[in-house]
Amino acid sequence: MTEAGVGEDASGALLRHFGLSGFRKGQAEVIASVVAGRNTVVVMPTGAGKSLCYQLPATLLPGVTLVVSPLIALMKDQVEQLEARGIAATLINSTLSETERAERTKRMRAGAYRLVYVAPERFRSTAFLEALAAAGVALFAVDEAHCISQWGHDFRPDYALLGQVRKKLRPARTVALTATATPEVREDIVRSLLLKDPAVFVAGFDRPNLFLEVCPVSGDDDKRAAVAARVARGGSGLVYCATRKAAESMHAALRLRGQKPVLYHAGMEEADRRRAQETFMSSKDAVAIATNAFGMGIDKPDIRFVIHAHIPRAVEAYYQEIGRAGRDGEPAHALLLFNHADVFTQERMIEGNHPSEAVIADVWNALVSAGDFQRGVQALAHGVGASEFEVSAALRILEREGLLERRDRSEGAWTMRLCAAEAPARLSKPGRAVLEVVRSAAGGAQAASLRLAALADRAGLTPETARRALGALERAHLLEVRRPFAGRSIRPLRRVPFQVLDLSLERVRAQERRSLLLLRRMTDYAYARRCRRSFLLRYFGETAEGSCRGCDVCLGPRTVLPAAQPRRPDKDSVYKAGVVPGDAQFSERAALELRRFRRELSRDLEVPPFILFNDRTLRALATALPASREDFLAVKGTGPTQWERFGPKVVEICLGARLQGNGNAGDGASR
């Protein structure tokens, strides 16, 4: 269909609401299908303008357009952009207080919004489903639709329930959108959403302006040298690392070389992440060192290179991330720095995301003992002797099975102590309102305790405005503020031992096998000896036409690594590890990392270090460098209980030492 076929209303809305005079390739046909009431599946590469395919119809259709997205940050960005254009939009998710969610749901029922963004978990609420039914869903839009498929690279169990949600809501039309879907994933999307004879639009996956290259590297030094050399050539770029720790290490290495990249990962404070994103977006030559937490919703057309310092977990994830380069149509470079050791890191992360029954049992029993756990995931992980990554995955599994609930953030009371009798004349209106409420609640005392929602209601403010006002009053030394537990408390819904639950983990194990298979397909790309462009196109069900115009296999490599410098051993650190230099099989790196791991664990568990592993066992582990359960149990001083509680982490440390060489830091942190 031509652009004219969309209709004058759509073309007028495009100019009126979005300030655009024409559609991008593929958008007009999709929008015409949606407006006409046809169920539609859209596979459109990153940067091709998928969001317009539901945002523009929302301005034309009666009723609400409900957008399902797994990405809270992306929801917020899109809502802000829509509001700036005068389009009534909101989000309803776990970042809001219960009062604010109820208010927005009430306004949605009354028809106050054109678009409402939600995470799939929101549909667990019967009251929310009833409000949607009353509002009338004109368009049900499922963004990142590959999350529906068991074969998708980012499968989310809550997405798999969206077909039943559609059945209950009976929306007038549905559109499912994704940037990366193989033919089998597309079939899964149609089947899971219960779509009958949908229109399917698959935009071309070929990006002829992208030069695809895989550069073999021997370790972290090679990676840092390659990244530094590319950054020095200029241009804006993204450097993706597999873990937070690896991103921080790469960032520090480039800073030491006098370069000024920004750092971005999910473990940073929100203000720091936003500052990094703003710097990256506003500077022509900005470079971001990041985990895959960065990039969703980033529309910077002049990104000249995307480097992966570690192999991604799937071809789909890789294609989506390199698709952020060269959106202006100018030449761009997609470089994968490949070391097979990184495959083992991804395997460990996949295994951590699908924890053993022993870890899940330990987590459950710890929650049952606590009743209402309010110390956060980190403390829970320390308590059960597992990684935060594994414990977070165990919690998701238990929550999905309906065995626990996570309550709203900051539900507890805030305690505020008055520090000054008189408020300064130059005090903001919200600050003055909050101060008056605190004084009133304190009565003749110096302190008061209030929940944030109650404080906001009494001050006539939103919870977020009240929170900011409290911070300002604290900085002005007018109040001392003690905040409640900032995370989400976790409460088991049954008070029985794990064995009584009779929980089947077959789905978890099946998904683990699928994830490992997707990783192997990505490894095949790294080892490909034929055209990389053809490999990607075949993977997504397309046929390569014409000769290759941009990959290292067909045209030769572009990246040349600097000559490696010989490394002198650090004798002092060897002696500090408690060994003699003559022991050739002993790994200094493993010994230091294992000692640090034991020290931190003993502190967290409040037991002497030798209770966990004595020095002789630690030395034996650093010599044997076990790579599996069998290897671990073969070391004298270990046993099945130690394996279940600490073994996977020990193996991770030893694999890092075995495969990356003595002296480099390991990457065990989660994204």
PyMOL commands that set and color helices and strands:
alter all, ss='L'
color gray80, all
select helices_A, chain A and resi 3-6+8-18+27-35+52-60+72-84+98-109+120-124+126-135+145-148+157-169+183-192+220-232+244-256+270-282+315-322+341-353+357-370+376-384+388-400+429-442+452-459+463-475+498-501+506-527+532-539+552-555+571-576+588-605+609-612+615-624+629-633+640-660
alter helices_A, ss='H'
color red, helices_A
select strands_A, chain A and resi 40-43+64-68+89-92+115-118+137-142+174-178+199-202+210-216+236-240+262-264+287-290+303-308+332-338+404-406+413-418+447-451+479-482+490-492
alter strands_A, ss='S'
color yellow, strands_A
deselect
rebuild
show_as cartoon
